[in-house]
Structures are given as structure tokens and as C-alpha cells.
């Protein structure tokens, strides 16, 4: 089944099926762990609300990490404030 339906600003549409979501999150989990990720680690990203942001959030939280994201259009001060809250 389709689990994510994404509409981008350019009008394009992306449908993410459960299999693809699991495959992408599983691949990221492997990469995180190979790079020393541990429960309680913090991940902060500066990305808009796109499918890749969801993959990173699911990966981080599934491994017991703390996740924070902010859109680039928030501006430098807001980004620094947001990320400072979790001390990445």
C-alpha cells in the first residue's frame, strides 16, 4: 500500500509504498550503525518537509535517537535556536 503521498512545490507528486519505506529506512539504519550511531544520539537536519526527512526521522527514532529538523527558510537564528534545544 501507499503510506506516504508527497506533493512538492514544483507540482510533482511522489507515492511511497510500504516496501520502499521499509527498504530505505533499513538502509539508513545500517549506515547509521556502521558509523557508530548509538541510542540517545542526536540527529539535527536542515531540510524542508520532504520524504527524505521522514526517512531520517524514522531511522533516528527507531534506533533510540533524538531527532530534530528545521526548514532552511526559517533563517539562521531560528535554525540555531532549534538545534540548540537538543544539543546535537
PDB file of N, CA, C and O in Angstrom:
ATOM      1  N   UNK A   1       0.814  -1.212   0.000  1.00  0.00           N
ATOM      2  CA  UNK A   1       0.000   0.000   0.000  1.00  0.00           C
ATOM      3  C   UNK A   1       0.852   1.269   0.000  1.00  0.00           C
ATOM      4  O   UNK A   1       2.011   1.251   0.414  1.00  0.00           O
ATOM      5  N   UNK A   2       0.272   2.348  -0.460  1.00  0.00           N
ATOM      6  CA  UNK A   2       0.927   3.651  -0.406  1.00  0.00           C
ATOM      7  C   UNK A   2       0.818   4.164   1.025  1.00  0.00           C
ATOM      8  O   UNK A   2      -0.277   4.237   1.583  1.00  0.00           O
ATOM      9  N   UNK A   3       1.966   4.521   1.621  1.00  0.00           N
ATOM     10  CA  UNK A   3       1.967   5.003   3.005  1.00  0.00           C
ATOM     11  C   UNK A   3       2.310   6.487   3.116  1.00  0.00           C
ATOM     12  O   UNK A   3       2.025   7.123   4.130  1.00  0.00           O
ATOM     13  N   UNK A   4       2.927   7.037   2.062  1.00  0.00           N
ATOM     14  CA  UNK A   4       3.237   8.465   2.024  1.00  0.00           C
ATOM     15  C   UNK A   4       2.889   8.982   0.634  1.00  0.00           C
ATOM     16  O   UNK A   4       3.273   8.396  -0.378  1.00  0.00           O
ATOM     17  N   UNK A   5       2.169  10.067   0.606  1.00  0.00           N
ATOM     18  CA  UNK A   5       1.865  10.745  -0.643  1.00  0.00           C
ATOM     19  C   UNK A   5       2.418  12.161  -0.508  1.00  0.00           C
ATOM     20  O   UNK A   5       1.945  12.952   0.308  1.00  0.00           O
ATOM     21  N   UNK A   6       3.421  12.463  -1.316  1.00  0.00           N
ATOM     22  CA  UNK A   6       4.139  13.725  -1.193  1.00  0.00           C
ATOM     23  C   UNK A   6       3.885  14.602  -2.420  1.00  0.00           C
ATOM     24  O   UNK A   6       3.998  14.154  -3.561  1.00  0.00           O
ATOM     25  N   UNK A   7       3.544  15.848  -2.156  1.00  0.00           N
ATOM     26  CA  UNK A   7       3.381  16.837  -3.221  1.00  0.00           C
ATOM     27  C   UNK A   7       4.444  17.903  -3.024  1.00  0.00           C
ATOM     28  O   UNK A   7       4.491  18.554  -1.981  1.00  0.00           O
ATOM     29  N   UNK A   8       5.285  18.081  -4.013  1.00  0.00           N
ATOM     30  CA  UNK A   8       6.373  19.057  -3.919  1.00  0.00           C
ATOM     31  C   UNK A   8       5.913  20.419  -4.438  1.00  0.00           C
ATOM     32  O   UNK A   8       4.891  20.536  -5.114  1.00  0.00           O
ATOM     33  N   UNK A   9       6.688  21.430  -4.105  1.00  0.00           N
ATOM     34  CA  UNK A   9       6.359  22.790  -4.518  1.00  0.00           C
ATOM     35  C   UNK A   9       6.303  22.946  -6.027  1.00  0.00           C
ATOM     36  O   UNK A   9       5.577  23.798  -6.539  1.00  0.00           O
ATOM     37  N   UNK A  10       7.069  22.126  -6.745  1.00  0.00           N
ATOM     38  CA  UNK A  10       7.075  22.221  -8.208  1.00  0.00           C
ATOM     39  C   UNK A  10       5.876  21.514  -8.837  1.00  0.00           C
ATOM     40  O   UNK A  10       5.754  21.467 -10.061  1.00  0.00           O
ATOM     41  N   UNK A  11       4.992  20.966  -8.006  1.00  0.00           N
ATOM     42  CA  UNK A  11       3.787  20.301  -8.509  1.00  0.00           C
ATOM     43  C   UNK A  11       3.937  18.809  -8.711  1.00  0.00           C
ATOM     44  O   UNK A  11       2.953  18.124  -8.990  1.00  0.00           O
ATOM     45  N   UNK A  12       5.145  18.293  -8.576  1.00  0.00           N
ATOM     46  CA  UNK A  12       5.343  16.859  -8.754  1.00  0.00           C
ATOM     47  C   UNK A  12       4.773  16.092  -7.561  1.00  0.00           C
ATOM     48  O   UNK A  12       4.678  16.618  -6.452  1.00  0.00           O
ATOM     49  N   UNK A  13       4.403  14.864  -7.809  1.00  0.00           N
ATOM     50  CA  UNK A  13       3.814  14.015  -6.784  1.00  0.00           C
ATOM     51  C   UNK A  13       4.656  12.758  -6.653  1.00  0.00           C
ATOM     52  O   UNK A  13       5.131  12.210  -7.648  1.00  0.00           O
ATOM     53  N   UNK A  14       4.836  12.309  -5.425  1.00  0.00           N
ATOM     54  CA  UNK A  14       5.608  11.099  -5.176  1.00  0.00           C
ATOM     55  C   UNK A  14       4.793  10.190  -4.265  1.00  0.00           C
ATOM     56  O   UNK A  14       4.294  10.618  -3.225  1.00  0.00           O
ATOM     57  N   UNK A  15       4.667   8.938  -4.668  1.00  0.00           N
ATOM     58  CA  UNK A  15       3.963   7.949  -3.867  1.00  0.00           C
ATOM     59  C   UNK A  15       4.979   6.966  -3.297  1.00  0.00           C
ATOM     60  O   UNK A  15       5.738   6.344  -4.041  1.00  0.00           O
ATOM     61  N   UNK A  16       4.989   6.832  -1.982  1.00  0.00           N
ATOM     62  CA  UNK A  16       5.917   5.921  -1.321  1.00  0.00           C
ATOM     63  C   UNK A  16       5.118   4.732  -0.799  1.00  0.00           C
ATOM     64  O   UNK A  16       4.168   4.887  -0.031  1.00  0.00           O
ATOM     65  N   UNK A  17       5.517   3.572  -1.223  1.00  0.00           N
ATOM     66  CA  UNK A  17       4.856   2.339  -0.780  1.00  0.00           C
ATOM     67  C   UNK A  17       5.556   1.816   0.471  1.00  0.00           C
ATOM     68  O   UNK A  17       6.717   2.133   0.730  1.00  0.00           O
ATOM     69  N   UNK A  18       4.835   1.017   1.233  1.00  0.00           N
ATOM     70  CA  UNK A  18       5.357   0.481   2.495  1.00  0.00           C
ATOM     71  C   UNK A  18       6.688  -0.230   2.280  1.00  0.00           C
ATOM     72  O   UNK A  18       7.620  -0.047   3.063  1.00  0.00           O
ATOM     73  N   UNK A  19       6.785  -1.032   1.234  1.00  0.00           N
ATOM     74  CA  UNK A  19       8.027  -1.761   0.962  1.00  0.00           C
ATOM     75  C   UNK A  19       9.200  -0.804   0.785  1.00  0.00           C
ATOM     76  O   UNK A  19      10.274  -1.026   1.346  1.00  0.00           O
ATOM     77  N   UNK A  20       9.002   0.253   0.012  1.00  0.00           N
ATOM     78  CA  UNK A  20      10.075   1.217  -0.244  1.00  0.00           C
ATOM     79  C   UNK A  20      10.444   1.991   1.016  1.00  0.00           C
ATOM     80  O   UNK A  20      11.618   2.280   1.246  1.00  0.00           O
ATOM     81  N   UNK A  21       9.457   2.324   1.823  1.00  0.00           N
ATOM     82  CA  UNK A  21       9.728   2.996   3.090  1.00  0.00           C
ATOM     83  C   UNK A  21      10.594   2.110   3.981  1.00  0.00           C
ATOM     84  O   UNK A  21      11.599   2.563   4.529  1.00  0.00           O
ATOM     85  N   UNK A  22      10.207   0.870   4.120  1.00  0.00           N
ATOM     86  CA  UNK A  22      10.977  -0.060   4.951  1.00  0.00           C
ATOM     87  C   UNK A  22      12.381  -0.278   4.407  1.00  0.00           C
ATOM     88  O   UNK A  22      13.344  -0.328   5.173  1.00  0.00           O
ATOM     89  N   UNK A  23      12.502  -0.407   3.092  1.00  0.00           N
ATOM     90  CA  UNK A  23      13.806  -0.615   2.465  1.00  0.00           C
ATOM     91  C   UNK A  23      14.729   0.588   2.705  1.00  0.00           C
ATOM     92  O   UNK A  23      15.901   0.415   3.038  1.00  0.00           O
ATOM     93  N   UNK A  24      14.202   1.793   2.538  1.00  0.00           N
ATOM     94  CA  UNK A  24      15.016   2.995   2.710  1.00  0.00           C
ATOM     95  C   UNK A  24      15.407   3.209   4.171  1.00  0.00           C
ATOM     96  O   UNK A  24      16.552   3.555   4.460  1.00  0.00           O
ATOM     97  N   UNK A  25      14.482   3.009   5.078  1.00  0.00           N
ATOM     98  CA  UNK A  25      14.796   3.172   6.491  1.00  0.00           C
ATOM     99  C   UNK A  25      15.791   2.105   6.930  1.00  0.00           C
ATOM    100  O   UNK A  25      16.716   2.395   7.688  1.00  0.00           O
ATOM    101  N   UNK A  26      15.609   0.885   6.462  1.00  0.00           N
ATOM    102  CA  UNK A  26      16.536  -0.205   6.795  1.00  0.00           C
ATOM    103  C   UNK A  26      17.951   0.112   6.310  1.00  0.00           C
ATOM    104  O   UNK A  26      18.923  -0.123   7.028  1.00  0.00           O
ATOM    105  N   UNK A  27      18.063   0.640   5.105  1.00  0.00           N
ATOM    106  CA  UNK A  27      19.379   1.010   4.567  1.00  0.00           C
ATOM    107  C   UNK A  27      20.029   2.115   5.378  1.00  0.00           C
ATOM    108  O   UNK A  27      21.232   2.078   5.635  1.00  0.00           O
ATOM    109  N   UNK A  28      19.230   3.104   5.784  1.00  0.00           N
ATOM    110  CA  UNK A  28      19.777   4.173   6.619  1.00  0.00           C
ATOM    111  C   UNK A  28      20.178   3.658   7.994  1.00  0.00           C
ATOM    112  O   UNK A  28      21.198   4.080   8.540  1.00  0.00           O
ATOM    113  N   UNK A  29      19.382   2.745   8.563  1.00  0.00           N
ATOM    114  CA  UNK A  29      19.737   2.159   9.858  1.00  0.00           C
ATOM    115  C   UNK A  29      21.111   1.504   9.776  1.00  0.00           C
ATOM    116  O   UNK A  29      21.951   1.686  10.656  1.00  0.00           O
ATOM    117  N   UNK A  30      21.325   0.749   8.718  1.00  0.00           N
ATOM    118  CA  UNK A  30      22.613   0.079   8.538  1.00  0.00           C
ATOM    119  C   UNK A  30      23.750   1.104   8.473  1.00  0.00           C
ATOM    120  O   UNK A  30      24.792   0.927   9.104  1.00  0.00           O
ATOM    121  N   UNK A  31      23.539   2.166   7.710  1.00  0.00           N
ATOM    122  CA  UNK A  31      24.567   3.211   7.588  1.00  0.00           C
ATOM    123  C   UNK A  31      24.819   3.915   8.912  1.00  0.00           C
ATOM    124  O   UNK A  31      25.968   4.156   9.282  1.00  0.00           O
ATOM    125  N   UNK A  32      23.753   4.245   9.625  1.00  0.00           N
ATOM    126  CA  UNK A  32      23.909   4.902  10.927  1.00  0.00           C
ATOM    127  C   UNK A  32      24.745   4.019  11.849  1.00  0.00           C
ATOM    128  O   UNK A  32      25.702   4.484  12.468  1.00  0.00           O
ATOM    129  N   UNK A  33      24.377   2.744  11.935  1.00  0.00           N
ATOM    130  CA  UNK A  33      25.068   1.830  12.850  1.00  0.00           C
ATOM    131  C   UNK A  33      26.518   1.605  12.443  1.00  0.00           C
ATOM    132  O   UNK A  33      27.396   1.515  13.301  1.00  0.00           O
ATOM    133  N   UNK A  34      26.776   1.512  11.139  1.00  0.00           N
ATOM    134  CA  UNK A  34      28.149   1.350  10.660  1.00  0.00           C
ATOM    135  C   UNK A  34      29.018   2.555  11.002  1.00  0.00           C
ATOM    136  O   UNK A  34      30.241   2.452  11.090  1.00  0.00           O
ATOM    137  N   UNK A  35      28.362   3.704  11.194  1.00  0.00           N
ATOM    138  CA  UNK A  35      29.086   4.933  11.521  1.00  0.00           C
ATOM    139  C   UNK A  35      29.043   5.261  13.012  1.00  0.00           C
ATOM    140  O   UNK A  35      29.316   6.392  13.413  1.00  0.00           O
ATOM    141  N   UNK A  36      28.697   4.259  13.834  1.00  0.00           N
ATOM    142  CA  UNK A  36      28.808   4.405  15.278  1.00  0.00           C
ATOM    143  C   UNK A  36      27.603   4.981  15.996  1.00  0.00           C
ATOM    144  O   UNK A  36      27.704   5.355  17.165  1.00  0.00           O
ATOM    145  N   UNK A  37      26.470   5.061  15.322  1.00  0.00           N
ATOM    146  CA  UNK A  37      25.274   5.605  15.970  1.00  0.00           C
ATOM    147  C   UNK A  37      24.900   4.757  17.177  1.00  0.00           C
ATOM    148  O   UNK A  37      24.934   3.528  17.120  1.00  0.00           O
ATOM    149  N   UNK A  38      24.542   5.431  18.280  1.00  0.00           N
ATOM    150  CA  UNK A  38      24.137   4.737  19.499  1.00  0.00           C
ATOM    151  C   UNK A  38      22.838   5.339  20.029  1.00  0.00           C
ATOM    152  O   UNK A  38      22.507   6.492  19.753  1.00  0.00           O
ATOM    153  N   UNK A  39      22.116   4.532  20.793  1.00  0.00           N
ATOM    154  CA  UNK A  39      20.890   5.001  21.426  1.00  0.00           C
ATOM    155  C   UNK A  39      21.191   6.279  22.201  1.00  0.00           C
ATOM    156  O   UNK A  39      22.186   6.364  22.921  1.00  0.00           O
ATOM    157  N   UNK A  40      20.318   7.267  22.043  1.00  0.00           N
ATOM    158  CA  UNK A  40      20.498   8.558  22.718  1.00  0.00           C
ATOM    159  C   UNK A  40      21.222   9.592  21.881  1.00  0.00           C
ATOM    160  O   UNK A  40      21.224  10.774  22.226  1.00  0.00           O
ATOM    161  N   UNK A  41      21.848   9.164  20.771  1.00  0.00           N
ATOM    162  CA  UNK A  41      22.495  10.135  19.888  1.00  0.00           C
ATOM    163  C   UNK A  41      21.445  11.082  19.313  1.00  0.00           C
ATOM    164  O   UNK A  41      20.263  10.752  19.225  1.00  0.00           O
ATOM    165  N   UNK A  42      21.907  12.259  18.929  1.00  0.00           N
ATOM    166  CA  UNK A  42      21.012  13.285  18.407  1.00  0.00           C
ATOM    167  C   UNK A  42      21.307  13.535  16.936  1.00  0.00           C
ATOM    168  O   UNK A  42      22.462  13.594  16.515  1.00  0.00           O
ATOM    169  N   UNK A  43      20.248  13.679  16.177  1.00  0.00           N
ATOM    170  CA  UNK A  43      20.375  13.980  14.752  1.00  0.00           C
ATOM    171  C   UNK A  43      19.586  15.255  14.479  1.00  0.00           C
ATOM    172  O   UNK A  43      18.390  15.327  14.760  1.00  0.00           O
ATOM    173  N   UNK A  44      20.260  16.251  13.933  1.00  0.00           N
ATOM    174  CA  UNK A  44      19.623  17.514  13.578  1.00  0.00           C
ATOM    175  C   UNK A  44      19.839  17.747  12.089  1.00  0.00           C
ATOM    176  O   UNK A  44      20.966  17.689  11.597  1.00  0.00           O
ATOM    177  N   UNK A  45      18.756  18.008  11.386  1.00  0.00           N
ATOM    178  CA  UNK A  45      18.866  18.233   9.945  1.00  0.00           C
ATOM    179  C   UNK A  45      18.180  19.531   9.552  1.00  0.00           C
ATOM    180  O   UNK A  45      17.210  19.965  10.175  1.00  0.00           O
ATOM    181  N   UNK A  46      18.706  20.126   8.517  1.00  0.00           N
ATOM    182  CA  UNK A  46      18.128  21.339   7.958  1.00  0.00           C
ATOM    183  C   UNK A  46      17.645  20.992   6.549  1.00  0.00           C
ATOM    184  O   UNK A  46      18.368  21.132   5.562  1.00  0.00           O
ATOM    185  N   UNK A  47      16.402  20.538   6.498  1.00  0.00           N
ATOM    186  CA  UNK A  47      15.779  20.131   5.238  1.00  0.00           C
ATOM    187  C   UNK A  47      14.316  20.551   5.255  1.00  0.00           C
ATOM    188  O   UNK A  47      13.729  20.683   6.329  1.00  0.00           O
ATOM    189  N   UNK A  48      13.723  20.761   4.100  1.00  0.00           N
ATOM    190  CA  UNK A  48      12.283  21.029   4.072  1.00  0.00           C
ATOM    191  C   UNK A  48      11.508  19.744   4.381  1.00  0.00           C
ATOM    192  O   UNK A  48      12.100  18.678   4.552  1.00  0.00           O
ATOM    193  N   UNK A  49      10.209  19.855   4.448  1.00  0.00           N
ATOM    194  CA  UNK A  49       9.362  18.694   4.710  1.00  0.00           C
ATOM    195  C   UNK A  49       9.239  17.852   3.442  1.00  0.00           C
ATOM    196  O   UNK A  49       8.293  17.984   2.666  1.00  0.00           O
ATOM    197  N   UNK A  50      10.236  16.981   3.264  1.00  0.00           N
ATOM    198  CA  UNK A  50      10.270  16.098   2.104  1.00  0.00           C
ATOM    199  C   UNK A  50      10.370  14.653   2.592  1.00  0.00           C
ATOM    200  O   UNK A  50      10.595  14.401   3.776  1.00  0.00           O
ATOM    201  N   UNK A  51      10.203  13.728   1.683  1.00  0.00           N
ATOM    202  CA  UNK A  51      10.209  12.311   2.040  1.00  0.00           C
ATOM    203  C   UNK A  51      11.506  11.909   2.739  1.00  0.00           C
ATOM    204  O   UNK A  51      11.476  11.126   3.688  1.00  0.00           O
ATOM    205  N   UNK A  52      12.628  12.429   2.290  1.00  0.00           N
ATOM    206  CA  UNK A  52      13.908  12.079   2.897  1.00  0.00           C
ATOM    207  C   UNK A  52      13.957  12.475   4.379  1.00  0.00           C
ATOM    208  O   UNK A  52      14.584  11.790   5.188  1.00  0.00           O
ATOM    209  N   UNK A  53      13.303  13.567   4.722  1.00  0.00           N
ATOM    210  CA  UNK A  53      13.231  13.977   6.125  1.00  0.00           C
ATOM    211  C   UNK A  53      12.510  12.919   6.950  1.00  0.00           C
ATOM    212  O   UNK A  53      12.918  12.617   8.072  1.00  0.00           O
ATOM    213  N   UNK A  54      11.449  12.362   6.403  1.00  0.00           N
ATOM    214  CA  UNK A  54      10.702  11.305   7.094  1.00  0.00           C
ATOM    215  C   UNK A  54      11.579  10.073   7.276  1.00  0.00           C
ATOM    216  O   UNK A  54      11.573   9.461   8.344  1.00  0.00           O
ATOM    217  N   UNK A  55      12.334   9.704   6.240  1.00  0.00           N
ATOM    218  CA  UNK A  55      13.227   8.543   6.353  1.00  0.00           C
ATOM    219  C   UNK A  55      14.227   8.740   7.492  1.00  0.00           C
ATOM    220  O   UNK A  55      14.448   7.829   8.291  1.00  0.00           O
ATOM    221  N   UNK A  56      14.829   9.921   7.567  1.00  0.00           N
ATOM    222  CA  UNK A  56      15.835  10.185   8.593  1.00  0.00           C
ATOM    223  C   UNK A  56      15.199  10.184   9.979  1.00  0.00           C
ATOM    224  O   UNK A  56      15.786   9.660  10.927  1.00  0.00           O
ATOM    225  N   UNK A  57      14.008  10.763  10.109  1.00  0.00           N
ATOM    226  CA  UNK A  57      13.321  10.773  11.394  1.00  0.00           C
ATOM    227  C   UNK A  57      12.998   9.353  11.850  1.00  0.00           C
ATOM    228  O   UNK A  57      13.243   9.000  13.003  1.00  0.00           O
ATOM    229  N   UNK A  58      12.452   8.543  10.953  1.00  0.00           N
ATOM    230  CA  UNK A  58      12.100   7.167  11.307  1.00  0.00           C
ATOM    231  C   UNK A  58      13.341   6.356  11.673  1.00  0.00           C
ATOM    232  O   UNK A  58      13.316   5.562  12.613  1.00  0.00           O
ATOM    233  N   UNK A  59      14.411   6.558  10.937  1.00  0.00           N
ATOM    234  CA  UNK A  59      15.664   5.855  11.230  1.00  0.00           C
ATOM    235  C   UNK A  59      16.185   6.242  12.609  1.00  0.00           C
ATOM    236  O   UNK A  59      16.513   5.377  13.422  1.00  0.00           O
ATOM    237  N   UNK A  60      16.258   7.531  12.865  1.00  0.00           N
ATOM    238  CA  UNK A  60      16.785   8.021  14.141  1.00  0.00           C
ATOM    239  C   UNK A  60      15.970   7.495  15.315  1.00  0.00           C
ATOM    240  O   UNK A  60      16.526   6.949  16.268  1.00  0.00           O
ATOM    241  N   UNK A  61      14.662   7.659  15.244  1.00  0.00           N
ATOM    242  CA  UNK A  61      13.827   7.255  16.378  1.00  0.00           C
ATOM    243  C   UNK A  61      13.764   5.742  16.534  1.00  0.00           C
ATOM    244  O   UNK A  61      13.635   5.242  17.652  1.00  0.00           O
ATOM    245  N   UNK A  62      13.852   5.007  15.427  1.00  0.00           N
ATOM    246  CA  UNK A  62      13.810   3.544  15.533  1.00  0.00           C
ATOM    247  C   UNK A  62      15.056   2.992  16.216  1.00  0.00           C
ATOM    248  O   UNK A  62      15.033   1.891  16.765  1.00  0.00           O
ATOM    249  N   UNK A  63      16.143   3.759  16.181  1.00  0.00           N
ATOM    250  CA  UNK A  63      17.386   3.340  16.836  1.00  0.00           C
ATOM    251  C   UNK A  63      17.546   3.971  18.223  1.00  0.00           C
ATOM    252  O   UNK A  63      18.593   3.836  18.856  1.00  0.00           O
ATOM    253  N   UNK A  64      16.505   4.657  18.685  1.00  0.00           N
ATOM    254  CA  UNK A  64      16.548   5.242  20.018  1.00  0.00           C
ATOM    255  C   UNK A  64      17.199   6.605  20.080  1.00  0.00           C
ATOM    256  O   UNK A  64      17.606   7.059  21.150  1.00  0.00           O
ATOM    257  N   UNK A  65      17.297   7.257  18.938  1.00  0.00           N
ATOM    258  CA  UNK A  65      17.913   8.575  18.904  1.00  0.00           C
ATOM    259  C   UNK A  65      16.909   9.693  19.067  1.00  0.00           C
ATOM    260  O   UNK A  65      15.698   9.472  19.095  1.00  0.00           O
ATOM    261  N   UNK A  66      17.436  10.894  19.172  1.00  0.00           N
ATOM    262  CA  UNK A  66      16.633  12.103  19.290  1.00  0.00           C
ATOM    263  C   UNK A  66      16.758  12.847  17.964  1.00  0.00           C
ATOM    264  O   UNK A  66      17.862  13.055  17.460  1.00  0.00           O
ATOM    265  N   UNK A  67      15.620  13.245  17.407  1.00  0.00           N
ATOM    266  CA  UNK A  67      15.583  13.845  16.082  1.00  0.00           C
ATOM    267  C   UNK A  67      15.021  15.252  16.142  1.00  0.00           C
ATOM    268  O   UNK A  67      14.071  15.525  16.875  1.00  0.00           O
ATOM    269  N   UNK A  68      15.621  16.140  15.363  1.00  0.00           N
ATOM    270  CA  UNK A  68      15.082  17.481  15.197  1.00  0.00           C
ATOM    271  C   UNK A  68      15.331  17.924  13.765  1.00  0.00           C
ATOM    272  O   UNK A  68      16.378  17.646  13.181  1.00  0.00           O
ATOM    273  N   UNK A  69      14.353  18.612  13.217  1.00  0.00           N
ATOM    274  CA  UNK A  69      14.545  19.161  11.871  1.00  0.00           C
ATOM    275  C   UNK A  69      13.986  20.578  11.820  1.00  0.00           C
ATOM    276  O   UNK A  69      13.129  20.970  12.612  1.00  0.00           O
ATOM    277  N   UNK A  70      14.497  21.310  10.877  1.00  0.00           N
ATOM    278  CA  UNK A  70      14.028  22.664  10.644  1.00  0.00           C
ATOM    279  C   UNK A  70      14.185  22.947   9.157  1.00  0.00           C
ATOM    280  O   UNK A  70      15.145  22.502   8.527  1.00  0.00           O
ATOM    281  N   UNK A  71      13.252  23.677   8.614  1.00  0.00           N
ATOM    282  CA  UNK A  71      13.304  24.032   7.204  1.00  0.00           C
ATOM    283  C   UNK A  71      14.309  25.157   6.993  1.00  0.00           C
ATOM    284  O   UNK A  71      14.415  26.057   7.826  1.00  0.00           O
ATOM    285  N   UNK A  72      15.049  25.116   5.888  1.00  0.00           N
ATOM    286  CA  UNK A  72      16.043  26.160   5.622  1.00  0.00           C
ATOM    287  C   UNK A  72      15.454  27.572   5.575  1.00  0.00           C
ATOM    288  O   UNK A  72      16.163  28.545   5.833  1.00  0.00           O
ATOM    289  N   UNK A  73      14.172  27.691   5.250  1.00  0.00           N
ATOM    290  CA  UNK A  73      13.585  29.030   5.138  1.00  0.00           C
ATOM    291  C   UNK A  73      13.290  29.676   6.493  1.00  0.00           C
ATOM    292  O   UNK A  73      12.792  30.801   6.533  1.00  0.00           O
ATOM    293  N   UNK A  74      13.584  28.997   7.597  1.00  0.00           N
ATOM    294  CA  UNK A  74      13.411  29.578   8.929  1.00  0.00           C
ATOM    295  C   UNK A  74      14.437  30.673   9.199  1.00  0.00           C
ATOM    296  O   UNK A  74      14.180  31.582   9.989  1.00  0.00           O
ATOM    297  N   UNK A  75      15.589  30.594   8.553  1.00  0.00           N
ATOM    298  CA  UNK A  75      16.652  31.575   8.781  1.00  0.00           C
ATOM    299  C   UNK A  75      17.637  31.081   9.832  1.00  0.00           C
ATOM    300  O   UNK A  75      17.318  30.219  10.651  1.00  0.00           O
ATOM    301  N   UNK A  76      18.825  31.638   9.791  1.00  0.00           N
ATOM    302  CA  UNK A  76      19.926  31.168  10.634  1.00  0.00           C
ATOM    303  C   UNK A  76      19.614  31.193  12.127  1.00  0.00           C
ATOM    304  O   UNK A  76      19.891  30.216  12.824  1.00  0.00           O
ATOM    305  N   UNK A  77      19.053  32.269  12.627  1.00  0.00           N
ATOM    306  CA  UNK A  77      18.801  32.385  14.071  1.00  0.00           C
ATOM    307  C   UNK A  77      17.834  31.307  14.551  1.00  0.00           C
ATOM    308  O   UNK A  77      18.074  30.675  15.580  1.00  0.00           O
ATOM    309  N   UNK A  78      16.750  31.093  13.818  1.00  0.00           N
ATOM    310  CA  UNK A  78      15.760  30.089  14.212  1.00  0.00           C
ATOM    311  C   UNK A  78      16.343  28.685  14.131  1.00  0.00           C
ATOM    312  O   UNK A  78      16.038  27.831  14.963  1.00  0.00           O
ATOM    313  N   UNK A  79      17.175  28.453  13.136  1.00  0.00           N
ATOM    314  CA  UNK A  79      17.808  27.136  12.988  1.00  0.00           C
ATOM    315  C   UNK A  79      18.741  26.871  14.168  1.00  0.00           C
ATOM    316  O   UNK A  79      18.708  25.788  14.754  1.00  0.00           O
ATOM    317  N   UNK A  80      19.555  27.834  14.513  1.00  0.00           N
ATOM    318  CA  UNK A  80      20.479  27.680  15.642  1.00  0.00           C
ATOM    319  C   UNK A  80      19.704  27.478  16.949  1.00  0.00           C
ATOM    320  O   UNK A  80      20.076  26.637  17.768  1.00  0.00           O
ATOM    321  N   UNK A  81      18.646  28.236  17.141  1.00  0.00           N
ATOM    322  CA  UNK A  81      17.820  28.077  18.349  1.00  0.00           C
ATOM    323  C   UNK A  81      17.210  26.696  18.422  1.00  0.00           C
ATOM    324  O   UNK A  81      17.239  26.059  19.475  1.00  0.00           O
ATOM    325  N   UNK A  82      16.653  26.220  17.308  1.00  0.00           N
ATOM    326  CA  UNK A  82      16.011  24.903  17.286  1.00  0.00           C
ATOM    327  C   UNK A  82      17.003  23.803  17.606  1.00  0.00           C
ATOM    328  O   UNK A  82      16.741  22.941  18.444  1.00  0.00           O
ATOM    329  N   UNK A  83      18.136  23.837  16.937  1.00  0.00           N
ATOM    330  CA  UNK A  83      19.111  22.779  17.144  1.00  0.00           C
ATOM    331  C   UNK A  83      19.770  22.862  18.525  1.00  0.00           C
ATOM    332  O   UNK A  83      20.153  21.843  19.099  1.00  0.00           O
ATOM    333  N   UNK A  84      19.895  24.062  19.042  1.00  0.00           N
ATOM    334  CA  UNK A  84      20.473  24.225  20.372  1.00  0.00           C
ATOM    335  C   UNK A  84      19.643  23.552  21.454  1.00  0.00           C
ATOM    336  O   UNK A  84      20.171  23.206  22.511  1.00  0.00           O
ATOM    337  N   UNK A  85      18.348  23.363  21.207  1.00  0.00           N
ATOM    338  CA  UNK A  85      17.475  22.749  22.200  1.00  0.00           C
ATOM    339  C   UNK A  85      17.839  21.292  22.470  1.00  0.00           C
ATOM    340  O   UNK A  85      17.628  20.791  23.574  1.00  0.00           O
ATOM    341  N   UNK A  86      18.389  20.609  21.455  1.00  0.00           N
ATOM    342  CA  UNK A  86      18.732  19.190  21.652  1.00  0.00           C
ATOM    343  C   UNK A  86      20.241  18.973  21.750  1.00  0.00           C
ATOM    344  O   UNK A  86      20.686  17.843  21.949  1.00  0.00           O
ATOM    345  N   UNK A  87      21.016  20.015  21.616  1.00  0.00           N
ATOM    346  CA  UNK A  87      22.474  19.958  21.709  1.00  0.00           C
ATOM    347  C   UNK A  87      23.078  18.829  20.864  1.00  0.00           C
ATOM    348  O   UNK A  87      23.691  17.904  21.396  1.00  0.00           O
ATOM    349  N   UNK A  88      22.893  18.919  19.535  1.00  0.00           N
ATOM    350  CA  UNK A  88      23.449  17.854  18.680  1.00  0.00           C
ATOM    351  C   UNK A  88      24.967  17.855  18.674  1.00  0.00           C
ATOM    352  O   UNK A  88      25.582  17.024  18.005  1.00  0.00           O
TER     353      UNK A  88
END
